[in-house]
Amino acid sequence: MALGITGIDEAKFNDLMEGDEELFISVLSLYLDKTPSVVSKLEAVTIKTLADYATTVHGFKGACANICAEDARKMAYSLELKAKARDWDGVEAENAPFLKYIDGLMLNLKDWYEKHK
């Protein structure tokens, strides 16, 4: 089954959820509810909060994987590794583009969700 959502890996969806749109809607609902508060935490990162950031972005990486958002998962993983390595310059350089990508992804997801819930 094809969802047709930019940012969602169709092959992962069909593998992970066996094409079950109802399951996807259920998982997506949680993602849409929780992501704004996670994004707020990720936006507030400072050099002093890198350890907390690493934990938050790790959890968000899993949430992205749960909805088959493979590009977002990969970006979160890169940021997690940088934060764990205390690479402030790397986190600072990648965080804003990552959050911009998540904003666009959220628009795509909300649009699809409203049409399919």
ZICORKA-V595912 format. One record per backbone hydrogen bond with DSSP energy under -1.0 kcal/mol. NH is the residue of the N-H (numbers start at 1). CO is the residue of the C=O. E is the energy in kcal/mol with one decimal. If there is no record, write none. Layout:
nh->NH co->CO e->E
nh->NH co->CO e->E
//
This chain:
nh->8 co->5 e->-2.1
nh->9 co->68 e->-3.3
nh->13 co->9 e->-2.6
nh->14 co->10 e->-2.7
nh->15 co->11 e->-2.0
nh->16 co->12 e->-3.8
nh->17 co->13 e->-2.6
nh->20 co->17 e->-2.2
nh->21 co->19 e->-1.1
nh->24 co->20 e->-2.1
nh->25 co->21 e->-2.6
nh->26 co->22 e->-1.9
nh->27 co->23 e->-2.4
nh->28 co->24 e->-3.2
nh->29 co->25 e->-2.2
nh->30 co->26 e->-1.2
nh->31 co->27 e->-2.0
nh->32 co->28 e->-2.9
nh->33 co->29 e->-1.8
nh->34 co->30 e->-2.5
nh->35 co->31 e->-2.4
nh->38 co->34 e->-1.6
nh->39 co->35 e->-3.1
nh->40 co->36 e->-1.9
nh->41 co->37 e->-1.5
nh->42 co->38 e->-2.4
nh->43 co->39 e->-2.5
nh->44 co->40 e->-1.1
nh->45 co->42 e->-1.1
nh->49 co->46 e->-1.1
nh->53 co->49 e->-2.7
nh->54 co->50 e->-2.7
nh->55 co->51 e->-1.7
nh->56 co->52 e->-2.5
nh->57 co->53 e->-3.3
nh->58 co->54 e->-1.7
nh->59 co->55 e->-2.0
nh->60 co->56 e->-2.2
nh->61 co->57 e->-2.1
nh->62 co->58 e->-1.6
nh->63 co->59 e->-1.8
nh->64 co->60 e->-2.6
nh->65 co->61 e->-2.1
nh->66 co->62 e->-2.2
nh->68 co->65 e->-1.4
nh->69 co->64 e->-2.7
nh->70 co->68 e->-1.5
nh->73 co->69 e->-2.4
nh->74 co->70 e->-2.4
nh->75 co->71 e->-2.2
nh->76 co->72 e->-2.6
nh->77 co->73 e->-2.4
nh->78 co->74 e->-2.2
nh->79 co->75 e->-2.2
nh->80 co->76 e->-2.6
nh->81 co->77 e->-2.5
nh->82 co->78 e->-2.1
nh->83 co->79 e->-2.7
nh->84 co->80 e->-2.6
nh->85 co->81 e->-1.6
nh->86 co->83 e->-1.3
nh->87 co->82 e->-3.1
nh->88 co->86 e->-1.5
nh->91 co->87 e->-2.4
nh->92 co->88 e->-3.2
nh->93 co->89 e->-2.0
nh->94 co->90 e->-2.0
nh->95 co->91 e->-2.5
nh->98 co->94 e->-2.0
nh->99 co->95 e->-2.7
nh->100 co->96 e->-2.2
nh->101 co->97 e->-2.2
nh->102 co->98 e->-2.4
nh->103 co->99 e->-2.2
nh->104 co->100 e->-1.9
nh->105 co->101 e->-2.6
nh->106 co->102 e->-3.0
nh->107 co->103 e->-1.8
nh->108 co->104 e->-2.1
nh->109 co->105 e->-2.9
nh->110 co->106 e->-3.0
nh->111 co->107 e->-2.2
nh->112 co->108 e->-2.2
nh->113 co->109 e->-3.0
nh->114 co->110 e->-2.6
nh->115 co->111 e->-1.1
nh->117 co->113 e->-2.1
//
